Amino acid sequence: MTAPDLQNVTGTNGAAQRFAQGFIRSVVPVLLALVVSGLVMLAIGASPLDFFAGVWKYGITGSNWQRSLSLMAPLLIVAVGLIVAFRGQLWNLGYNGQYLLGAVVASGLGPILFQVMPAFLATLVIFIVAVLAGAVWSLIPAILKARYGTNEIITSLVMSFIAVGVVNLLIKGVFKDLGTSTPQTAVIPDNDLLPYIPGTEIHIGFVIAIVLAVVAQFVFSRTSFGLRIDIFGASPKAARHVGLNSTWMVILLFALSSGLIAFAGAIDILGQFSYQRADWDPRYGDAVMPLVFLARFRPVAAIPFVAFYAVLATGGTLAAQQAGLNVDFLLVIVGLILLFMTITEYIGDRRRLGQSYLPAGLKRTVLQPFRRASERNSA
Amino acid sequence: MTTTATSDIISLRDITKAFPGVIANDRVSLDIVSGQVHCLLGENGAGKSTLISILAGMQQPDSGSIAIGGKTVDISSPKVAVDYGIGVVHQHSTLVPAFTVLENLMLGETGVLQNKKRAAEHLEELAELLGVQIDPHALTSDLGLGQQQQVEIAKAMWKGSRLLVLDEPTSMLTPQAIEHLGESIARVKDRGLAVVLITHKLREAYAMGDCVTILRGGRNVGHIGIDELSSYSEKQAQDAILAAMFGDDLTAASTDPAAVDLEEAAELAGANEATRETRSIDFATRPVRLELRGITSRAGGRDIEADNVTLTVHEGEILGIAGIDGHGQAALAEVVAGQRSAASGTVLFDGVDITRSGVRDRQQLGVRYVTDDRLHEGTIGSMSVALNLVIKRIGQKPFWRAGRIQPKAVDAEAVRLIDEYGIRTPSPATRAGTLSGGNIQKILLARELTNGARLVVVNKPTYGLDLKTVHLVREILIDFAAHGGSVLLLSTDLDELIELSHRIEVISRGGLVGGVVNDGAGTAEKVGHYMTGAIEGTD
């Protein structure tokens, strides 16, 4: 037994090498996506240089970096929420609905609660109710999954659609601000919103998000609960074998995931938006999902990716308009990241196994005509 | 339609096939002659299956060639293999359970319309050829395993075979069904077909084969031709085959304690009838450690459940449970381990009712379970060997304190167990999934038998292992029982049960159908009688 081995019980053999590999596998897809999206821009007659310069200008320079960091708060919490479920191989795709549920708790209850109790207490109540709302909303997919093995991708997605509808009904109904004609909630006064980090205009939701990510990282990698999640994710059969209650595990992970995502919605309203319009849906989860895969379900590793996307999204909105692109172009870049991530993974796996990069079937098909020809020649 | 060719020779030349990290076939050459049964012998991992999947068109060799009747052919897909008349009966059933026999046989038909009448006639011809009776309209799920195998053989010969390949055909059969199979093989051979019989049991090779080829480590290490084999006495043939199968392990027996001597090798290779190797115990003086009273299990899955099982295991006793695979063994094992709940009945452990306790409580009491699914259930391949060794003690001191893992304690325990059980791993931090099957099984045994084990349930403990590890695993179990541990041994390998068990119960469709005290000759026949009676319904 050598000294390095002693530190490596949890399976981090050759840590530096694996870190380097993980880094390459994570960053390469992003770079490729940026290059190809530049080509797409050229093809549709926009200037990629203008666009990326715009992203830099509006996303980072001046005080714009503070807007980017504010956007990081909900994104990072959504990321942690997704990671909790994904580590257990539970594919919670109901994030949009869960986020909006948390948001509507804040925007609907906020104007009422802030009038009757101190801001600190009201904020706490809102956070708790938001987390509970998200957790309860996930019970149906979780119980169906645990009891009957129903595919949670479909059930959580459907529950998300229902949640979006319910949220809109609430905003147009009980939570509607009677002072305006547009369907939206009453605006929460500025001094009741989350405080800024001193000296900046970044609300403390950013700090909460970073702390959450670090705590989650510790729980996943160092505690018995984290190991239980990993066992459950690696193999439900093995989980049963070591005596884990898989029903409880599914419900707990789904509730944690969904609750965190709802929490992100509440923080976003109380830190950033101060009110909520009907039919508003920022779809953070759609953008965050590829990022948590890039981070290999490690909350701390997700921080730089979320930061990158926050800058892209903050600067990209204006930059896209200036470069003559639709704002939806941002999702093209996200989609390209996903695509290149898949390709990088595939090639990485092949390389690890010492196989050719070409799929076996493709190689055969490509080589077939040549082989026939050579056989004919030799005959 | 039946294109039975005579005096064809299928010759494989220098077949090489490599997978990442292992050369499965290394320049293997052999000739398969019509009208002969060619036995392919070798232990697990010797490359038998790879060679067969190359013949069946499921894998392509990296190099080497296959010629049929002197003409080089490229078997590029399973369909091409069928067109050349190569039919394969795989070790595990490939029949669709919800289809009838006839529908299963017609799966490969290419015509637009089904021609059931012609198919039924064809089946009749084949059934006559094989000397069996097959009801064309029975659901395959209703057939016994022996009958299912007959259907599989008919399916392999459906398109008119030149070569019939049987991959470990006897591993699931009762002694009686093996006899039937032998008769069918003889009839097929008489029709001029070539037969390749894969086995790891030496006595079957000798009884059924005309010539024998032995593979070891992916290489053809010995061939006994048809004349040679018929001129040998059984003992000579045995020694020749054993020498090829074990190679240096045999000669080095005196110096290397891990190596096996000739007698053990013969036993492992199934050369002779098995005999018990455990010391006798006097049941009357031994307290009952485990008692099941009318246990019926319940999981809600499609598994066969344990059905009203009553049994006792004494201190220091190995109780064998014989039965065809999939007859409720898993349910029985899990209900004892606490992974499956009992719908009715009582589980008593040292006289205490533990029916309602979960896995972790029972683990603490000393009830342990070595599962047969060692890759997906028993271990987590992506985690380190060290973690896999303590995974049943999550959250317990000294490995976890206040919920936090204590790497040094985990590592010390891992080093201890790796040393004690001779697990071959580069380090405790190596991912368990990268180890060989034998070493993974050692991880399971080390984990389950340590820290106060009193009863261990083992399900198919040597399935798919190399012969040296098989030997080691059996030694470990015998040793455990000799020191007062109790073993509930579920196995489909009758030889193994006879070698290890004090008593053998037979399980069928979830229930126990009879018990045999394992003392002296004739146990195999008695067990086989119970198995046949219960399964084929010929009481």
Chai-1 contact restraints between the chains, C-beta under 6 A:
chainA,res_idxA,chainB,res_idxB,connection_type,confidence,min_distance_angstrom,max_distance_angstrom,comment,restraint_id
A,D5,B,S427,contact,1.0,0.0,6.0,A-B,restraint_1
A,L6,B,D411,contact,1.0,0.0,6.0,A-B,restraint_2
A,N8,B,A429,contact,1.0,0.0,6.0,A-B,restraint_3
A,V9,B,A386,contact,1.0,0.0,6.0,A-B,restraint_4
A,V9,B,P407,contact,1.0,0.0,6.0,A-B,restraint_5
A,V9,B,V410,contact,1.0,0.0,6.0,A-B,restraint_6
A,V9,B,D411,contact,1.0,0.0,6.0,A-B,restraint_7
A,V9,B,A429,contact,1.0,0.0,6.0,A-B,restraint_8
A,G11,B,M383,contact,1.0,0.0,6.0,A-B,restraint_9
A,G11,B,S384,contact,1.0,0.0,6.0,A-B,restraint_10
A,G11,B,A429,contact,1.0,0.0,6.0,A-B,restraint_11
A,N13,B,A429,contact,1.0,0.0,6.0,A-B,restraint_12
A,R222,B,R404,contact,1.0,0.0,6.0,A-B,restraint_13
A,R222,B,I405,contact,1.0,0.0,6.0,A-B,restraint_14
A,T223,B,G403,contact,1.0,0.0,6.0,A-B,restraint_15
A,T223,B,R404,contact,1.0,0.0,6.0,A-B,restraint_16
A,S224,B,I394,contact,1.0,0.0,6.0,A-B,restraint_17
A,S224,B,G395,contact,1.0,0.0,6.0,A-B,restraint_18
A,S224,B,W400,contact,1.0,0.0,6.0,A-B,restraint_19
A,S224,B,G403,contact,1.0,0.0,6.0,A-B,restraint_20
A,L227,B,I394,contact,1.0,0.0,6.0,A-B,restraint_21
A,I231,B,I380,contact,1.0,0.0,6.0,A-B,restraint_22
A,A234,B,I380,contact,1.0,0.0,6.0,A-B,restraint_23
A,A234,B,S382,contact,1.0,0.0,6.0,A-B,restraint_24
A,S235,B,H376,contact,1.0,0.0,6.0,A-B,restraint_25
A,K237,B,H376,contact,1.0,0.0,6.0,A-B,restraint_26
A,K237,B,E377,contact,1.0,0.0,6.0,A-B,restraint_27
A,A238,B,E377,contact,1.0,0.0,6.0,A-B,restraint_28
A,A238,B,I380,contact,1.0,0.0,6.0,A-B,restraint_29
A,R240,B,Q339,contact,1.0,0.0,6.0,A-B,restraint_30
A,H241,B,E377,contact,1.0,0.0,6.0,A-B,restraint_31
A,V242,B,I391,contact,1.0,0.0,6.0,A-B,restraint_32
A,V242,B,K392,contact,1.0,0.0,6.0,A-B,restraint_33
A,G243,B,G358,contact,1.0,0.0,6.0,A-B,restraint_34
A,G243,B,V359,contact,1.0,0.0,6.0,A-B,restraint_35
A,G243,B,R360,contact,1.0,0.0,6.0,A-B,restraint_36
A,L353,B,P20,contact,1.0,0.0,6.0,A-B,restraint_37
A,G354,B,P20,contact,1.0,0.0,6.0,A-B,restraint_38
